[in-house]
């Protein structure tokens, strides 16, 4: 059947050899016919759009025929624009030196005519690259970044100019001709990439899901619901009909069936199996056999680069509002505040449509964020300026003629960093991104790049504010990365239920209805590939092989992290403040028991912004080191006409590396030029 399908496909696209055709045309036609079914890693031009075949053995099957087959979008990818007729085959395994264009009645050879020499760098392919390796794409040259980012250069999801997160692994060097002139070219072909794990994946432990606003399911011989001490918003699955800003709410979850698009094998058997009824969201828990090897399937997430996110060590609260920080008095001026609010209200549509954008994964396409919206930003701004945390508050300028500009520049610097850290990826929770031996350890929840978030304690004089570490806490992140094979959301749970953790295998092809039993990408909503491998413990960068007490990963627009920072939020704004008789903005939310409320709360969309502003007040407005203090430099920047990049580059260093004059700590600033460009873009929206 496969042979007949391939033959039919070849017959459809290749003209019949004719005595009347020139000999060289017949030769080209034969070559295309013999290679089409074997090497469909070709590009095809249709109506000016260039498509690339990504799975060689499938593109010539009828179900995957470009623009015709039912599942053609699974194996063909739009690559860009092109010239030519209605249907042109370009490149591939047997096209000789030219471009073969064809129609149903005739075929011609079009020789390449260009005066520019071909680029000596190889095109990107999935595999292994080392730091410094160079590849070419669309006439541009890209360089594989230094470790640890070099681990991603050959992974699917990082192809330059094609995939969503390519900038995390590759750096644009410039046009090919310019790069060739500047240096001797040495091309390094990648080694073959990792193959899917052949070990059968074991069954999994129960999936933990909230059964209602005040109940959770606990594992054991029975599935009786028990009361939980968690108060406030719980993580419920988001129905597909939820509109913009779809955060989970306190309603009882409703299982929803996801349409299953089968990803077939090269040979499509007949008859095709019928997809089984989708599994319920909350399965009946099974008892764990202590004599067997533990396996794990963490809780199903509720909502949607691979990308590094900064995590911040706790710092002391800044001085009171009436004090002087770095020689500049931090005050509230009602007239200045009203002026800033008025400008923001006039610009709110542009803020949503020009600033709060995320990379959709299609080259050059940015869409309005579903996580970060103006309304939540404005509400969070009012909380942190008008109420603040303790004696600290977000600074919106002084009473001078340029006071409102000082406030807007402070906000612009904050938004510029947020655009780079989280808004660009449309996520609130920290993603799993740190690879160890080309694996994503599930224990990344505990900390990445060797960090331990549960050990980020407060200074001694504030230690009474931090959250206690509860070894029995179970949480699953609300948001996660969306690229092909992206790791599942971070999660935490006790050792008595999850004795050890393995890794996320991004090479697993999870959607296979022809398998026995059928396999589906059902770990999280929108999953395209990958899966858990818990056949043995896998260490994260710090050596952890469990996730007990590891619920303190980064959350919010600039990733609030650790037991100290969450404890301070609870001490000043949450349930602890209310319990101890202090004013509390969120008396029903215990940030120490439900830190996920920052990303999961549907009622309080501003929390993800409040957490970010809290960091800004603690770490930026109070920053003073080596003769450089933030508030003084902020005033100088505005007073001197807002020229140059020195101010925003110093701010980027503090946010990304912990100092105003990097390289320091872990190295140079990641994405410094992008952060600076973001800053100028925000200023243009605010002040023009």
C-alpha positions in Angstrom: 0.0 0.0 0.0 2.8 2.4 0.9 4.5 1.7 -2.5 1.3 2.4 -4.3 0.6 5.6 -2.4 4.2 6.8 -3.1 3.8 5.9 -6.7 0.5 7.8 -6.9 2.2 10.9 -5.3 5.1 10.7 -7.7 2.8 10.4 -10.7 0.9 13.5 -9.5 3.9 15.7 -9.3 6.3 14.4 -11.9 5.4 14.5 -15.7 5.4 11.4 -17.8 8.6 11.0 -19.8 8.0 11.7 -23.4 9.8 11.1 -26.6 9.2 14.7 -27.5 11.0 16.1 -24.5 14.7 17.0 -24.6 17.0 14.2 -23.2 18.2 16.3 -20.2 14.6 17.0 -19.3 13.8 13.3 -19.3 16.9 12.6 -17.2 15.8 15.2 -14.6 12.3 13.8 -14.6 13.6 10.3 -13.9 15.8 11.6 -11.1 12.9 13.4 -9.4 10.7 10.3 -9.8 13.2 7.9 -8.3 14.1 10.2 -5.3 10.7 11.6 -4.4 9.6 8.7 -2.3 13.0 8.3 -0.6 14.2 11.9 0.2 11.2 14.1 0.8 13.3 16.5 2.9 12.6 18.9 0.1 11.2 22.4 -0.1 8.2 23.1 -2.2 7.1 26.5 -3.5 3.3 27.0 -3.9 1.9 30.4 -4.8 4.9 32.2 -3.5 5.1 30.4 -0.2 8.0 28.0 0.6 7.2 24.8 2.5 9.8 22.4 4.0 9.2 18.7 4.5 10.3 17.8 8.1 9.7 14.0 8.1 11.2 12.4 5.0 9.3 9.1 5.0 5.8 10.6 5.3 5.6 13.5 2.9 4.9 11.3 -0.1 1.9 9.5 1.6 -1.5 10.7 0.5 -2.6 11.8 4.0 0.4 14.1 4.1 0.4 15.5 0.6 1.1 19.2 0.8 -2.1 21.3 0.8 -4.1 18.1 0.0 -3.8 15.4 2.7 -5.7 15.5 5.9 -2.6 15.7 8.0 -0.2 17.7 5.8 0.4 20.3 8.5 2.1 17.7 10.7 5.0 17.2 8.3 5.2 20.4 6.2 6.4 23.7 7.7 6.0 27.2 6.1 9.5 28.5 5.7 9.1 31.9 4.0 8.4 33.5 0.7 9.7 32.3 -2.7 9.3 32.8 -6.4 8.2 30.4 -9.1 4.9 29.0 -10.3 2.1 27.2 -8.7 4.1 24.3 -7.5 7.9 24.0 -7.6 10.2 21.5 -6.0 13.4 23.0 -4.8 16.5 21.2 -3.5 16.0 17.8 -1.9 17.8 14.6 -2.3 18.0 14.3 -6.1 17.4 17.6 -7.8 20.9 18.0 -9.2 22.1 21.5 -9.4 19.0 23.4 -10.3 15.4 23.9 -9.4 12.8 21.6 -10.9 9.5 23.3 -11.6 6.5 21.5 -12.9 2.9 21.4 -13.8 0.6 18.6 -14.9 1.6 18.9 -18.5 5.2 20.0 -18.7 8.5 20.3 -16.8 11.4 22.7 -17.1 14.8 23.0 -15.5 15.6 26.4 -14.1 19.3 26.9 -13.5 20.4 29.1 -10.6 21.6 32.5 -11.7 23.4 34.5 -9.1 26.6 36.5 -9.0 27.1 36.0 -5.3 29.2 33.0 -4.2 27.3 30.3 -2.2 27.4 30.7 1.5 30.0 28.2 2.8 28.2 27.5 6.1 25.8 24.6 6.4 22.1 24.9 7.0 20.7 24.0 10.4 19.8 20.4 11.1 18.7 18.7 14.3 21.7 17.2 16.1 24.6 18.3 18.3 26.4 21.6 18.0 29.2 23.0 20.1 29.6 26.6 21.3 30.9 28.7 18.4 29.6 26.6 15.6 28.2 28.6 12.7 25.2 27.8 10.4 23.4 29.7 7.6 19.7 30.4 7.2 18.2 32.7 4.5 21.6 34.3 3.7 22.3 35.1 7.3 24.9 33.5 9.6 24.2 32.4 13.1 26.6 31.4 15.9 25.9 28.8 18.6 26.1 30.5 22.0 28.3 29.5 24.9 27.4 26.9 27.4 24.8 26.3 28.8 22.9 27.7 25.9 24.9 25.6 23.4 23.0 22.5 24.6 20.0 23.8 22.8 21.6 24.7 19.4 20.7 21.4 17.8 17.3 20.8 19.5 14.0 21.1 17.7 12.4 24.3 18.8 15.6 26.4 18.4 16.1 26.5 14.6 17.2 30.1 13.7 14.5 32.3 12.1 12.0 29.4 12.3 11.3 28.5 15.9 10.0 30.5 18.8 13.1 30.4 21.1 16.0 30.3 18.6 17.5 33.4 20.1 18.2 31.6 23.4 20.6 29.3 21.5 21.9 31.2 18.5 23.3 34.7 18.0 22.9 36.5 14.6 26.4 37.3 13.2 25.2 39.1 10.1 24.9 38.6 6.3 26.9 35.6 5.0 29.0 37.7 2.7 30.1 40.1 5.5 30.9 37.3 7.9 32.9 35.4 5.3 35.0 38.5 4.6 35.6 39.0 8.3 36.9 35.5 9.1 38.0 32.2 7.7 35.0 29.9 7.4 35.1 26.5 9.1 31.9 24.5 8.9 31.2 22.0 11.6 28.4 19.6 10.7 26.4 18.5 13.7 26.6 14.9 15.0 23.3 12.9 14.9 20.9 14.0 17.6 19.6 11.8 20.4 17.2 9.1 19.6 14.0 8.4 21.5 14.4 6.3 24.6 13.8 2.6 23.6 12.8 1.7 27.2 9.1 1.3 27.5 7.6 4.0 29.7 6.1 2.5 32.9 2.7 3.4 34.2 2.3 6.4 36.3 1.3 7.4 39.8 -2.0 9.2 40.3 -2.6 12.6 38.9 -3.3 15.1 41.7 -6.0 17.6 40.9 -8.1 19.8 43.0 -11.7 18.5 43.3 -13.2 21.8 44.3 -12.3 25.1 45.9 -11.6 23.5 49.3 -10.8 19.9 48.4 -8.0 17.9 46.9 -7.6 14.3 46.0 -5.0 12.4 48.1 -3.4 9.1 47.0 -4.1 5.9 48.8 -6.3 2.8 48.7 -9.4 5.1 48.5 -10.1 8.4 46.9 -12.0 10.1 49.6 -11.7 13.9 49.4 -10.1 15.5 52.5 -10.0 19.0 53.6 -6.9 21.0 52.8 -5.5 23.9 54.7 -4.9 25.8 51.5 -7.0 28.9 51.3 -7.8 31.0 48.3 -7.5 30.2 44.6 -6.7 26.6 43.5 -5.4 25.4 40.2 -8.3 24.2 38.1 -8.2 23.2 34.5 -9.1 26.1 32.2 -12.1 25.4 29.9 -11.4 26.0 26.3 -14.0 28.7 26.0 -12.3 31.0 28.5 -11.6 34.4 26.8 -8.4 36.6 27.0 -6.3 36.2 30.1 -7.5 32.6 30.8 -6.3 32.0 34.4 -7.8 29.2 36.4 -10.5 30.0 38.9 -12.0 28.3 42.0 -14.7 26.4 40.1 -14.8 22.7 40.0 -12.8 21.3 37.0 -14.7 19.9 34.1 -13.0 17.3 32.0 -12.9 18.4 28.4 -12.0 16.2 25.5 -9.1 17.4 23.4 -9.3 16.7 19.7 -6.6 14.1 18.9 -4.7 14.6 15.6 -3.0 11.3 14.9 0.7 11.4 14.1 1.1 8.4 11.9 4.0 6.1 11.1 5.4 5.9 7.6 3.0 3.1 6.8 -0.6 3.9 7.4 -2.5 0.6 8.2 -6.1 0.0 7.1 -8.4 0.2 8.8 -7.3 3.0 11.1 -8.1 2.6 14.8 -10.6 4.8 16.5 -9.2 7.0 19.2 -10.5 5.9 22.6 -12.6 8.1 24.8 -10.3 10.6 26.5 -9.2 9.8 30.1 -10.9 11.7 32.9 -9.0 14.6 34.3 -9.1 13.2 37.9 -8.4 9.4 37.7 -9.0 7.2 40.7 -5.7 7.0 42.6 -4.0 3.7 42.8 -2.0 2.5 45.9 1.8 2.5 45.4 3.6 -0.8 45.5 6.7 0.0 47.7 8.6 -3.0 46.2 8.4 -1.7 42.6 10.3 1.1 41.0 8.5 4.3 41.5 7.3 6.2 38.4 5.7 9.6 38.2 3.3 11.5 36.2 2.9 15.0 37.8 -0.4 16.8 38.0 -1.9 17.9 34.7 -1.3 21.7 34.3 -4.1 24.1 33.9 -2.8 26.4 31.2 -0.3 27.1 28.5 11.3 29.3 25.6 12.6 26.9 27.0 14.2 30.0 28.4 16.4 31.0 31.3 14.6 33.2 33.8 16.6 35.0 36.5 16.0 34.0 40.1 16.8 36.4 42.8 18.3 35.9 46.2 16.4 37.7 49.0 17.4 41.2 50.0 16.5 43.4 52.9 13.5 45.7 52.6 14.4 49.3 51.4 14.4 52.2 53.8 11.1 53.9 54.7 9.4 56.4 52.4 10.5 59.3 54.5 14.1 58.4 54.3 16.7 59.2 51.7 18.0 56.5 49.4 21.3 57.4 47.7 20.8 61.1 48.3 17.3 61.2 46.6 14.2 61.4 48.8 11.6 58.8 47.9 8.2 60.5 48.3 4.6 60.2 47.1 3.2 63.3 45.4 -0.5 63.0 44.6 -0.4 65.5 41.7 2.5 63.6 40.1 0.8 60.3 40.7 -2.4 61.6 39.0 -0.3 62.8 36.0 1.3 59.4 35.6 -2.0 57.6 35.8 -3.5 59.9 33.3 -0.8 59.3 30.7 -1.0 55.5 31.2 -4.8 55.6 30.7 -4.4 57.5 27.4 -1.8 54.9 26.3 -3.4 51.7 27.5 -4.4 50.4 24.1 -0.9 50.9 22.8 0.5 49.3 25.9 -1.5 46.1 25.2 -1.0 46.1 21.4 2.7 47.3 21.2 4.4 46.4 24.5 2.7 43.4 26.0 3.4 41.1 23.1 4.7 37.5 22.9 6.6 35.6 20.2 4.0 33.3 18.6 6.7 31.0 17.1 6.0 32.1 13.5 8.9 34.1 12.2 8.4 37.7 13.0 4.8 37.3 14.4 4.1 38.8 17.8 0.7 38.6 19.4 -0.9 40.3 22.4 -0.2 38.4 25.6 -2.8 36.3 27.2 -1.1 36.4 30.5 0.0 40.1 30.9 -2.6 42.8 30.2 -2.9 46.5 30.9 -5.7 46.1 33.5 -3.7 43.8 35.7 -0.6 46.0 35.3 -2.5 49.1 36.4 -4.2 47.4 39.3 -0.8 46.0 40.5 0.8 49.5 40.1 -1.9 51.0 42.3 -1.4 48.3 45.0 2.4 48.8 45.1 2.4 52.6 44.9 -0.5 53.5 47.1 -0.3 50.6 49.7 3.2 49.2 49.1 4.9 46.6 51.3 5.6 47.7 54.8 7.2 51.2 54.5 8.2 50.7 50.9 6.3 51.6 47.8 6.8 51.9 44.0 8.3 55.3 43.1 6.4 57.4 40.6 8.4 60.6 40.7 8.8 63.7 42.9 7.0 67.1 42.8 9.3 68.8 40.3 8.2 69.7 36.7 9.8 66.5 35.4 8.6 64.4 38.3 6.1 62.5 36.1 8.9 61.7 33.6 11.0 60.2 36.5 8.0 58.0 37.4 7.4 56.9 33.8 11.1 56.1 33.2 11.1 54.0 36.4 8.1 52.1 35.0 9.7 51.9 31.5 12.8 50.3 32.9 10.7 47.8 34.8 8.6 46.9 31.7 11.7 46.6 29.5 13.1 43.9 31.8 9.7 42.2 32.0 9.3 42.1 28.2 12.6 40.2 28.0 12.0 37.9 31.1 8.4 36.7 30.8 6.1 38.7 28.6 8.0 37.7 25.4 7.2 34.0 26.3 3.7 34.5 27.6 4.5 32.7 30.8 4.1 33.4 34.5 5.7 30.3 36.1 9.4 29.6 35.7 10.1 27.1 32.8 12.3 24.1 33.2 15.3 25.0 31.0 18.5 23.9 32.7 19.8 20.7 30.9 22.1 18.2 32.6 23.8 15.8 30.2 21.3 16.8 27.5 18.4 16.0 29.9 15.8 18.2 31.6 15.8 16.9 35.2 12.3 16.9 36.8 14.0 18.1 40.0 14.6 21.5 38.3 11.7 22.6 40.4 14.1 22.7 43.3 16.4 25.1 41.5 18.3 25.6 38.2 21.9 26.3 37.5 22.9 24.8 40.9 20.5 27.0 43.0 18.2 25.8 45.8 15.2 28.0 46.0 14.0 26.6 49.4 17.3 27.7 50.9 16.9 31.4 49.9 16.5 32.6 53.5 15.9 36.1 54.7 18.6 38.1 56.5 18.7 37.3 60.2 16.7 40.4 61.2 13.9 39.4 58.8 14.0 35.7 59.2 10.7 35.7 61.1 9.0 36.8 57.8 10.0 33.8 55.6 7.8 30.9 54.7 8.4 27.5 56.4 9.2 24.6 54.0 6.3 22.1 54.1 7.6 18.7 52.8 4.0 17.6 52.1 3.2 20.5 49.8 2.0 19.5 46.3 1.8 22.1 43.5 2.0 22.1 39.7 2.9 25.2 37.8 0.1 27.0 35.9 2.1 28.0 32.8 4.8 26.3 30.8 6.8 26.5 27.6 5.0 25.7 24.4 7.6 24.6 21.9 7.8 21.1 20.3 8.9 18.7 23.1 8.9 21.4 25.8 9.2 20.1 29.3 6.1 19.7 31.5 5.3 22.4 34.1 7.4 22.4 37.2 5.9 20.5 40.2 6.7 19.5 43.8 5.6 16.7 46.0 6.7 14.6 49.1 9.2 11.8 48.9 6.7 9.4 50.4 4.7 9.7 47.2 7.5 10.5 44.8 10.6 8.8 46.0 12.7 10.0 43.2 12.4 11.9 39.9 13.8 11.2 36.4 13.9 13.5 33.5 11.8 14.9 30.7 12.7 13.2 27.4 12.0 15.8 24.7 12.7 13.2 21.9 9.6 11.1 22.7 7.0 11.1 19.9 4.0 11.0 22.2 1.1 11.1 19.7 0.8 7.7 18.1 -2.7 6.2 17.6 -1.2 3.2 15.9 0.7 2.0 19.0 -0.7 -0.8 21.1 -2.1 0.7 23.3 -2.5 4.1 21.5 -0.3 6.9 22.9 -1.4 10.5 23.2 0.3 13.8 24.2 -1.8 14.2 27.3 0.7 15.4 30.0 -0.3 19.1 29.5 -2.6 21.1 27.2 -1.0 21.9 23.9 1.8 19.3 24.2 3.4 18.5 20.8 6.1 16.0 21.9 8.2 14.7 24.7 7.4 12.7 27.8 8.5 11.6 31.3 11.2 9.0 31.8 11.4 7.8 35.4 13.2 4.6 34.9 16.0 5.9 37.2 16.8 9.0 39.3 18.3 11.9 37.4 20.1 14.7 39.3 19.6 18.4 38.6 22.6 20.8 38.6 22.6 20.9 42.4 22.4 17.1 42.7 18.7 16.8 43.7 16.7 13.7 42.6 13.5 14.5 44.4 11.0 17.4 44.5 10.1 17.5 48.2 9.8 21.1 49.5 10.6 22.3 46.0 7.6 24.6 45.5 9.4 28.0 45.5 10.3 28.4 41.8 10.0 31.8 40.1 6.6 33.3 39.5 5.3 36.6 38.2 6.5 39.1 35.6 10.1 39.2 37.0 10.0 35.8 38.7 9.7 36.2 42.5 11.6 33.2 44.0 12.4 31.6 47.3 10.9 31.2 50.8 12.0 34.7 51.9 10.3 36.7 49.1 7.1 34.7 49.3 7.2 35.0 53.0 7.5 38.8 52.8 4.5 39.0 50.5 2.5 37.0 53.0 3.7 39.0 55.9 2.8 42.3 54.5 0.0 41.6 52.0 -1.4 38.1 52.6 -3.1 35.9 55.2 -0.4 36.3 57.8 -0.8 40.1 57.9 -4.6 39.7 58.5 -4.1 36.9 61.1 -1.6 39.1 63.1 -3.8 42.2 62.9 -2.0 44.2 60.3 -3.7 45.7 57.2 -3.8 43.1 54.4 -4.7 43.6 50.7 -5.2 39.8 50.2 -6.4 38.4 53.6 -7.7 35.1 52.1 -4.5 34.3 50.2 -1.7 32.5 52.1 1.3 33.0 49.9 3.3 30.4 52.0 0.7 27.7 51.5 -0.5 28.7 48.0 2.4 30.5 46.2 0.8 29.4 42.9 -1.9 32.0 43.5 0.4 34.6 41.9 0.0 32.9 38.5 -3.3 30.9 39.0 -5.6 33.5 40.5 -8.4 34.5 38.2 -9.8 37.0 40.6 -6.6 38.9 41.2 -4.9 39.2 37.8 -2.7 41.9 39.3 -0.8 39.5 41.5 1.7 38.6 38.9 2.5 42.3 38.6 2.5 42.9 42.4 5.1 40.2 42.7 7.3 41.9 40.1 6.9 45.4 41.5 7.7 43.9 45.0 11.0 42.7 43.5 11.6 46.1 41.9 11.1 48.0 45.1 13.4 45.5 47.0 16.2 45.1 44.5 16.2 48.1 42.3 14.9 51.2 44.1 17.1 50.3 47.1 20.2 49.3 45.1 23.4 51.0 46.1 26.8 49.5 45.4 30.2 50.8 44.3 29.2 54.4 44.3 26.2 53.7 42.0 22.6 54.0 43.4 19.5 53.5 41.4 17.3 56.4 42.4 20.1 59.0 41.9 21.0 57.6 38.5 17.3 57.6 37.6 17.0 61.3 38.3 20.3 62.0 36.5 19.1 60.2 33.4 15.8 62.2 33.2 17.5 65.5 34.1 20.1 65.0 31.3 17.6 64.5 28.6 17.2 60.7 28.7 20.1 60.1 26.2 22.5 57.1 26.0 22.2 53.5 27.2 24.4 53.6 30.3 21.4 53.8 32.7 19.3 50.9 31.2 22.4 48.8 30.7 23.2 49.1 34.4 19.6 48.3 35.3 19.8 45.2 33.1 23.0 44.1 34.9 21.3 44.4 38.3 18.2 42.4 37.1 20.0 39.7 35.1 23.4 39.4 36.9 23.0 41.1 40.3 25.4 44.1 39.6 25.3 47.4 37.8 28.6 46.8 35.9 28.7 43.3 34.5 30.3 40.9 33.8 29.9 39.8 37.4 28.7 36.7 39.2 27.6 34.4 36.4 28.8 36.4 33.5 27.7 39.0 31.0 24.1 40.2 30.7 21.8 37.9 28.6 20.0 39.9 25.9 21.4 43.3 26.9 20.7 44.9 23.5 17.2 43.6 23.5 16.5 45.0 26.9 17.9 48.4 25.8 15.7 48.3 22.7 12.7 47.4 24.8 13.4 50.4 27.1 13.5 52.8 24.2 10.3 51.3 22.8 8.4 51.8 26.1 9.6 55.4 26.4 8.4 56.1 22.9 4.9 54.9 23.8 4.8 56.7 27.1 6.3 60.1 26.1 5.7 60.7 22.4 
